[in-house]
Amino acid sequence: VLPHILPLNASWAFPDSIKKHCIISMNHNFMMQKYKKEWEQFLAGTRTRLENLTSQARSRGVDTEYSQNYGSPGRTICEVAEEWQADLIVMGHRGLKGISELLQGSASNYVMHHAKCSVLIVKFLVEQ
């Protein structure tokens, strides 16, 4: 299963054009329509990416499905893994440390400590 978790409190969930309108526009309907359109485009793009990854895995003989879920990434990954009776969760870790990790949270840290199955963390560094 390739879960894509959409956190409800992430600042990136609000496109820059929407942030700008939130500040300068009092036209609530316009802002919400614009946000809805951009959000649907974002979801379509991520869904296409998940479909492509699923197709690649299947072409290599790996039985794969995908899902888009809303919620806290770490908690939701654990819930999806439990639903699917997963034996192993493989996930990335951005390499954040200290205050950056504290402020942004760490889904991999949560999953490592709360998953009911084995967890493999693949580390890669983010330029800060």
GIURZI-V901181 format. One record per pair of residues at least 24 apart in sequence whose ideal C-beta (glycine too) atoms are under 8 Angstrom apart, sorted by the first residue. I is the first residue (numbers start at 0). J is the second residue. If there is no record, write none. Layout:
# GIURZI-V901181
i = (I & I)
j = (J & J)
This chain:
# GIURZI-V901181
i = (0 & 0 & 0 & 0 & 0 & 0 & 0 & 0 & 1 & 1 & 1 & 1 & 1 & 1 & 1 & 1 & 2 & 2 & 2 & 2 & 2 & 2 & 2 & 3 & 3 & 3 & 3 & 3 & 3 & 4 & 4 & 4 & 4 & 4 & 4 & 4 & 4 & 5 & 5 & 5 & 5 & 6 & 6 & 6 & 6 & 7 & 7 & 12 & 14 & 14 & 42 & 71 & 72 & 72 & 72 & 73 & 73 & 73 & 73 & 73 & 73 & 73 & 73 & 74 & 74 & 76 & 76 & 76 & 77 & 77 & 77 & 77 & 77 & 80 & 80 & 80 & 81 & 85 & 86 & 86 & 87 & 87 & 87 & 87 & 88 & 88 & 88 & 88 & 88 & 89 & 89 & 89 & 90 & 90 & 90 & 90 & 91 & 91 & 91 & 91 & 92 & 92 & 92 & 92 & 93 & 93 & 93 & 94 & 94 & 94 & 94 & 95 & 99)
j = (63 & 64 & 65 & 66 & 79 & 80 & 83 & 85 & 49 & 52 & 53 & 56 & 63 & 64 & 65 & 66 & 65 & 66 & 67 & 68 & 75 & 76 & 79 & 45 & 49 & 65 & 66 & 67 & 68 & 68 & 69 & 70 & 71 & 72 & 75 & 76 & 106 & 67 & 68 & 69 & 70 & 69 & 70 & 71 & 72 & 69 & 70 & 38 & 38 & 41 & 67 & 109 & 104 & 106 & 109 & 104 & 105 & 106 & 107 & 108 & 109 & 110 & 113 & 109 & 113 & 106 & 110 & 114 & 109 & 110 & 113 & 114 & 115 & 114 & 115 & 116 & 115 & 116 & 116 & 117 & 116 & 117 & 118 & 119 & 114 & 116 & 117 & 118 & 119 & 118 & 119 & 121 & 118 & 119 & 120 & 121 & 120 & 121 & 122 & 123 & 120 & 121 & 122 & 123 & 123 & 124 & 125 & 122 & 123 & 124 & 125 & 125 & 127)
